Amino acid sequence: MKKGIHPDYHPVVFRDRAGGLEFLTRSTATSSVTVEWEDGNTYPVVDVDVSSASHPFWTGTSRVVDTAGRVEKFNRRYGRTRREENS
């Protein structure tokens, strides 16, 4: 690899506050917030909005959407009126 063209690749803790998941990995992401990890070292922390611990698909909390009901609701609101259908 060429020297001086690659970003700094270092250990970082990714934290999902909603799911309570924290994991240490290597990344080019940076942060001014740090945390002391289990090994006694201090690492930068990157907070993420969604991870496998909080995503509805992976947690099994996803909802089934009633699409037929949504179509009927749309047609009631914005669909043709009876006057337009008879023309």
C-alpha positions in Angstrom: 0.0 0.0 0.0 1.1 3.5 -0.7 2.2 5.5 2.3 0.3 8.7 3.4 -2.9 8.3 1.2 -5.0 6.2 3.6 -7.1 7.6 6.5 -6.2 6.7 10.1 -7.6 3.3 11.0 -7.9 2.8 14.7 -10.0 1.1 17.4 -13.4 2.7 18.0 -16.4 1.7 20.2 -19.8 1.9 18.5 -22.7 2.3 20.9 -26.4 1.9 20.3 -28.1 3.6 23.2 -31.6 2.4 22.3 -30.5 -1.3 22.2 -27.9 -1.2 24.9 -25.3 -2.7 22.5 -21.6 -1.6 22.6 -18.8 -3.2 20.5 -15.2 -2.5 19.9 -14.0 -2.6 16.3 -11.6 -0.8 14.0 -12.8 2.2 11.9 -11.8 5.5 10.3 -14.6 7.2 12.2 -13.6 9.8 14.9 -15.2 11.2 17.9 -14.3 13.6 20.7 -16.3 11.5 23.2 -14.3 8.6 24.8 -15.1 5.6 27.0 -13.0 3.3 29.1 -13.3 -0.2 27.7 -13.2 -3.5 29.6 -9.5 -3.9 28.8 -8.7 -0.6 30.7 -7.9 1.4 27.5 -9.8 4.5 26.5 -11.4 4.6 23.0 -13.4 7.1 21.0 -17.2 6.4 21.0 -19.5 6.7 18.0 -23.2 6.7 18.9 -25.4 5.1 16.2 -29.2 5.5 15.8 -29.9 1.9 14.8 -28.1 -1.4 15.1 -29.1 -5.1 15.1 -30.0 -4.7 18.8 -32.7 -2.0 18.1 -33.8 -2.5 14.5 -37.4 -3.7 14.2 -36.5 -6.3 11.6 -33.8 -8.0 13.7 -35.7 -7.7 17.0 -38.9 -9.2 15.6 -41.0 -6.1 16.5 -41.8 -5.1 13.0 -45.4 -4.4 12.2 -47.4 -5.8 9.3 -49.0 -2.9 7.4 -52.6 -3.3 6.1 -52.0 -2.1 2.5 -55.6 -2.7 1.4 -56.9 -0.5 4.2 -54.4 2.2 3.2 -55.5 2.1 -0.5 -59.2 2.4 0.5 -58.3 5.3 2.9 -56.4 7.1 0.1 -59.3 6.6 -2.3 -61.8 8.0 0.2 -59.6 11.1 0.7 -58.3 11.8 -2.8 -60.1 9.4 -5.1 -62.8 10.3 -7.6 -66.1 11.6 -6.5 -69.3 10.0 -7.7 -70.0 13.1 -9.8 -66.7 12.5 -11.7 -67.4 8.8 -12.1 -70.8 9.4 -13.8 -69.4 11.8 -16.4 
